Amino acid sequence: DDLGLIPTLLAFMKEFGKRTGLQVHFSSVAADRIEPVGGTKRTVLYRVAQEALANVAKHAQASLVKVSIQIKQDAICIIEISDNGKAFAVDSVLHAKRNKRLGIIGMRERVEMDGGTFAIESAPGKGTTVRAQLPFTNGTNGTNGTNGLNGTNGTNGLNGTNGTNGLNGTNGTNGIMDFANF
């Protein structure tokens, strides 16, 4: 946590790539706005990446993994970990008994406890993508959606009805870093 999220992720991914032999790509959009995200939320994002990468190494039989982190609409931090490995039945894993797949359940619980959303997409021939979204400014239930998670008008809101600067809005890419082939 002292180094910051991006340097810590880079160091972990470099070691992960060497240890597993997997090709690892990293990209970050608006990296300068990621570091001010609160320490707890940075830790959640790091732990999600760490567990998702461990699952890729154990189960995916992948040759490539991509990690992407970005800020959307100045209020949502999104991390995505995707691989080109074999797919799995997401619903059955997410609804398995607690003693199975604790890593995936743990990722989901960490993200949701911090007010975020967690999703996994997996399809044969397309691999798996783990996505965590965390709000990081001005609370979780903003009036009219101003930097809120459940904003009615969606101004910087995750679930905004009108979608002004909502999650699916477009923002410019403020610098992309791509570190491939550690």
Secondary structure, DSSP 8 states (H G I E B T S, - for coil): --S-HHHHHHHHHHHHHHHH--EEEEEEESHHHHTTS-HHHHHHHHHHHHHHHHHIIIII--SEEEEEEEEETTTEEEEEEEESS----HHHHHTS-TTS-HHHHHHHHHHHHTT-EEEEEEETTTEEEEEEEEE-SS-SS-GGGTT-TT-SS-TT-TT-SS-TT-TTS------EEEEE--
